[in-house]
């Protein structure tokens, strides 16, 4: 069963040319083998609210996570034991929290049949709620042990200070040219996002995910030479993005494969980006600049993950899931 968590404001009722890569992958699956969750703050659930308020007061990340856990309980009772997960932006963080909930439940109940097969994330951003604020910080957002295959597509050219990419340790983290939505999709021009979609489709298929719609039937038109979209939101500060340590740059193995497999799609020249030194950020002028220190919020609350409050919360979530499954 594939669980697909879309990005903020994204949903599957928009025009098909505005679907994100998460939505497009979900649509390519067998209808009975996928659960799709629209992103936080999507207009279908936030009628009458402004964009800013919709993210804060809509059925947010916690509600989406609860819905997914209920769906999992139903599928588990029906005999589904394999879990595949994809997510874009903040939906990627919800996907990780979802996987950790399943892991905690399986450990609590001694379930050995649970199989976490594939995780595919599109520029996962740890900023749920208002863009400047973290969400329920007691949820685990790491890649749990036991995941068989994990892929994370990272945007090189995203510069918004409030969109820091989440470092998913243990996943193959591949950088792509473009800003946030050039990786996850949603723009009407899909040249850059189609490059990422093809890469993720092949990775999911290799891991064992079965698609109803074949790759050639998606009619992708990857254009690696497109200029990245700019998201210069005046409400956000901008700075060069620091990529997770160990991120694979485009010149590694991706572009030779694309050139070999798509010789008729036009000239697909690899960009001249090189991997920046550790601790340094990549700028749009093809120069490396050391990032300035993060500004600390005055009301930042640090909660030890081993505190009693966190342990009680995890036990409660696992017990509720066990009750829903019926064991």
N, C-alpha and C positions, 0 to 999 in steps of 0.2 A: 504494500500500500504506500502510495506517494502522498506526502503531506506538503503542500505548497503554501508558503507564507509570503505574501506580496509586500511591497514597500509602502511607505506612507502616502496616503491619498490615492493609492492605486486600487483598481477594481476591474472585474471582468465584464462590466456592463458598458464600458467606454467603447469607442470605435476600435475595430481590430487593429488599425494602424497605430493606435496608442497603447496597445497592450505591452506590458513589460515582458521580459524574458521568462520570468517565473510564470506569468499567465500563459504565455505561448507554450511553454513546456507542459504545463498542466493540461492545456487543451489538446496537446498531442498524445496524451495518455488515454488508455481505455477509460471510459466514463466511470465504471464501477471500481477502478483501481486508483482513484485520486481524490483527495480532499483539498479544496482550494479555500484560502482565507484572504479576504480583501485586507488591504493595509489599514493601519490606524488612521483615523481622521478621514476616511473616504466619504465622499459626499452623499452616498446612499444612506449612511447612518448619522450624518451630521447636518441635516437640512436646517437652514436658518442660522447656522453658526458661521462665524468668520473662519478663515483658514487657520489662524493661530489658535482660536478657542477650540476648533474642531479636534485638533491634536490633543489638547489637554482634557477635554470633557466628553469625547466620544467614547464608544465602547473601545477601550484601549488595549494595550498589549496584554494585560492580565486577563481580560475577557477572552481575547483571541486564544491565549494559551489554555484557558479552561475549556473552551469549545473544542480545541484539538485533543485534549486529554479525554473528554467525553467521547469523541469520535473514535479515538484509539480503543477505548474500553469496549465499544460496540464491535469494532472489527476484531478485537482479540477474542471476544466470545464467539465470533463467527469463524474463528480458526486462522486468521491472518497473523503470521508471526514475523514477517519481514517488514522492516520500516525503511523507507527512503524519504529524504527530506531535502527541500530546496527553499531558498529564501533570498530576498533582495532587501538591501538597506537595513532598516530596523527590523524587517521581517526575518533577516538573517540571524539577528540576535534572538528573536522569539524562537526560531528554529533550534538554536543551540540550547536555550532554556528548556524547550520541549524534550529534546534528547536526554538532557540531564535528569528531567523528571522521570522519564521512562527507565533510565538506568537505576535511579534510586528506588523506584518501585520494584524493579526486577530483583534488586539485591534484598529488599525487605521481604519479598515473598518467595525468594529462592527460585525464581523463574529462570530456567536455563535455555528456553526455546526462543527468547527474544533475539532477533537478528537485526542489528543496525548496519545496513548494507551500504547506503550511499548518502553523502551529504554534499550538496552543491550550493555554494553561496555566491551571490553577486554583490560585491562591495559592501560587506556587512558593516554597519555603522552603529556604534553603541551610544545612541542618543534618542531614547524613546520618551515620549511626553512632549514638552516643549523642546525645540531643537537644542537648546543650551543645557538641558538638564538630563541627568541619568534617570533611569526608571527604577523599578524595584530592585535595589542593588543586592538583595540577599539571594536572588536567583543566580544560579551558576551559568556562565556564558562561555565556558571552555568546551573544547571538543572532548566528549567523554571517551574513556577507554573502550575498546571493542569495536569502534567504527571501522568498517572494512576499507572504505574509500572515501576520501574527503577532498574536495576541490574548492578553492576560493579565488574568484576573479577580482582583482584590485585595480582601481582607477588611478592612473598616474597623474592626471591633470585636474583632479578635484582640489580646489584651494580654499573652500569655505572652512573657517576655523571650527565651526560647529558640526562638521562632518568628519571626525577623525576615524580612519579605518580601524576596524577591530582586528587585532592580531590573533589569528586562529592557529595556535600551536598544534602541530601534528597534521595539518592539512597541506596539500600542495597549493601554494599561494603564487599565482601567476599574474603579473602586472600586464595591463593592456592600455594602449593610448586612449585617452578620453576622460571626460568628467564622470560624475556619479551615474547619471542616467545614460551615458554612452555605454556603460558596462551593464546596467540592469535593464535598459530599454525604457520606452515610454515616449521618446521623441518620434515625430512623424518620419524623419529621415533615420533609417536604421542601419546605415553602412557600418558604423563602428560596433553597434550592439549586436549585429548579425555575426560579426567575427567571434564575439564572446559566446553567443548562443550556439554556434556550430561547435565550438570547443567544448562547451558544457554538455551538449547533446551527446557527443561522441564519448565523453567521459562517463556519463550516466549509462549509456548503452553498453559500454565495456564492462561496467560494474554489474550489469544484469538487469537494469531497468528496461522494461518492455514498453515500446511506444506503438500506438495504433497508427499514427501518422509518421511516415518515414522522413528522414532528413531531406531528401530531394523533393518531397512533396511540400515542404515548408517554403520553398522558393526564396531562399535566403540570397541576399546580394551583399556579401561582405565587401567593404571598401576600406582597407587598412590605411589608405592615404588621406582620408577625410580629416578636416580640421575638427578638433574637439568642440563640443558645445560649451558655451560659457554660462555659468549660473552665478552671475555677479549680483547677488541679492544684497541690496543696500543695508539690510538689517543685520548682515553677518560681516564679521571681520574675515580677512583673507590672508593666507600665508602659504608658502610651499608645503606640500604634504610630505610627511615622513612615512615611508613604507615599512611594513613589518620586516624584521630581520629574516634574511633568507628568501625574500621574494624573488621569484624568477622573472627576469626582464624579457621583453619581447624578442630580443635577438638570440635567446637561448635555444629553444627547440620548436617554438610555435610557428614562426614564419617560414622556415624551410618546409615544414609539413604542409602549410597552406599553399605555398607556391607549387608544391609537387602535386597536390590533390585538386587544385583549382587553376590550371594553367590557362583556361579560356575566360576567366573572369576579369581580365584586364591586368594591368601591372599592379602587383601587390608588393611593393618595396618595403623591406623592414626598416623601421625608423632607426635613427642613429643613437638611440638612448643606450647608455651604459649603466651598469649597476652602481649606485652611489656608495661611497664609503659608509660603513656602519655609523649610525648616529648623525648622519647628514641628510638633508632633504633635497629633492630634485626641483629645480625651478624651470619655468617655461622657456627660459633663454638658453637651455642646454648647459647650464652652469650649476655647480653644486654650492649650496649655501647652508650654513649651519642654522638650524631652527632656533627661534627665540624660545625662552622658557614658557611653559603654559601659565596662563593667569589662573590663580587659585581663587575659587569662589569662597566668599566669607562664610557661607552657610554649609560648606562641604562637610558631610558626615561620613566618617570612616567607621565601618562596622566589621569587626573581626569575623571572618567566615566560620570560625570555630566557636563562636559565642553560643550561649544557651538559646537565645532567641532564634538564631538561624537553625539550630538543630531541631527545635520544636516545630518550626515552620516546615522544614523538610519532612519530618515524621508525619505531620498532619497531612501534607499533600500526598505522600505515599499511601497513607492509610485511606484517604478519600478515594484515590484511584483504585486501590485494592477492593474497596467496597463497591465501586462502580462496575468493576470487572466481575464481581460476584464470588471472590475467593476469600 
